[in-house]
Amino acid sequence: MLSLILHAHLPFVRHRENDFLAGNWLFEAVAECYIPLLQMLDALAARPPAAHRPPAPITFTLTPTLCAMLGDELLQKRLADRFTQILALAEKEVVRNAAEPRMQALAEFYRTRWQNAAAYFAASERDLLARFRRHYQDGRLEIMTCAATHAVLPLLLDRRAVLRQLRVGVNSFREIFDRAPRGCWLPECAYSPEVGAALREAGITYTVLAAHAFLYGAPRPRRGVYAPGRTPDGLWVFGRDPESSKQVWSARDGYPGAAAYREFYRDLGWDGDADYLREFYGAERHDLGFKYHRVTGEVGLDRKELYDPTAAAAQAVRHARHFLAARQQQTARLTERLGAEPLIVAPYDAELFGHWWYEGPQFLTEILTRAADYGVAPTNPAAVIDAGEIMPSAFAPAVSSWGDGGYFFTWLNGENDWLYPPLRAAQKLLNDLEDDGTANRALLRQMQRELLLAQASDWTFILTTRTLPDYARRRLTEHLQNFQRLAEHLNAAPAETAWQQELTKQNNLFADSVLG
């Protein structure tokens, strides 16, 4: 059995101004990842029904911050406007490349792809969440929730802070999908016994852990990550399979590094003339989604060869069949060793498929279409629990994450450790105010929002990788300053100020009913 899990997440980015750079994160994910993956689900749903109804063959995590953005009318309008801009650029590119047949063919390829994505977005009435909800409610897709703002929960070191993150995630899910979630993706797969207990208290049945959690568990499960476990709190845990992970994620051996695939790091936004492109990227250059070159090999970006979409699609099919054959062989090998059929859990960041790895949705489509030919049965964690055919191993998982080294260094190190004292001071103040019970409820809820936003793992990750450190510091500082300023207003006159009104409109994620 094979459980494919795609973790779809973006930090909450909703600025008063239309920030091209930060806003482009959402557009890239929607246009290159979420829409192609939804189209994949639509195509699978259109196939003739099987004689019996199999379990949903794939699981998604849709994080609360991502859902908040996908459902926000302002951001939906900005996405529609961005599609209009990109379509205009596509037309210009077809004309610009008229003298070079291969380049013009690629420009026409992108024009068609962008037209297709824009039409899908429009046909969805800009509401992609409704598409996901339909597949979920029809049993074709399992969906997990996540902590409210993707905080690394063990590092919060406060039981109430952890429970707030989880309960807001659960409440947000229930509001969107009209039912309580059974599973919860732990941000960065970061686990500690305290977090496990909080998951159960929040009503969660299962989660997914890194292999470390199983291999260093007490006692170590006899079947390792190839069967679910159950913690002393009654939480079902599913372990990430290192072998299938390496085949996709490995920088050296992973599929996305094949020569035929589209080169992610070379883009028209950097190659093109600045004046020609100015209207399409604002004040700062960034990727525009027109990538005319392929991986080619270990050569400089200036030596990359032109991309061939047909050859890349054929490579994706070959890799999908290779992946299925490898799972078939792995299943036979493990069945002999363990004396039972293994459950292979293969979780990945959803944004890998279509955004980072352009051909990823084609790869997944082939897997889900051809799995039966290789004797591979796609399933999902909830279906495994319901079937009752696999007895879980009783053990205490080890403290772990899927980050570098298996623990928490990525999110707590010399680049970002300055953040934690003010975060914990803010959490203590919030606890005290809630215990007192006399604070202005509207101000207190906005304080909750600001603290939740400051706790997001995205900012500490960016500070470690130094990708956009100034932006991450600004976001962290702003949310903590907003929190303190709101706290100061608690003792002021009850009339709402213009600043408070603007802040509530800007950082508007999570309805009051979701915050509790």
Secondary structure by P-SEA (a helix, b strand, c coil): cbbbbbbbbbcccccccccaaaaaaaaaaaaccaaaaaaaaaaaaacccccccccccbbbbbcaaaaaaaacaaaaaaaaaaaaaaaaaaaaaaaaacccaaaaaaaaaaaaaaaaaaaaaaaacccaaaaaaaaaaaccbbbbbcccccccccccccaaaaaaaaaaaaaaaaaaccccccbbbcccccccaaaaaaaaaaccccccccaaaaaaccccccccccbbbbcccbbbbbbbbaaaaaacccccccccccccccccccccccccccccccccccccccccccccccccccccccccccccaaaaaaaaaaaaaaaaaaaaaaaaaaaaaacbbbbbbbbcccccccccccaaaaaaaaaaaccccccbbbbcaaaaaaaccbbbbbccccccccccccccccccccccccccaaaaaaaaaaaaaaaaccccaaaaaaaaaaaaaaacaaaaaaaaacccaaaaaaaaaaaaaaaaaaaaaccccccccaaaaaaaaacccccccccc
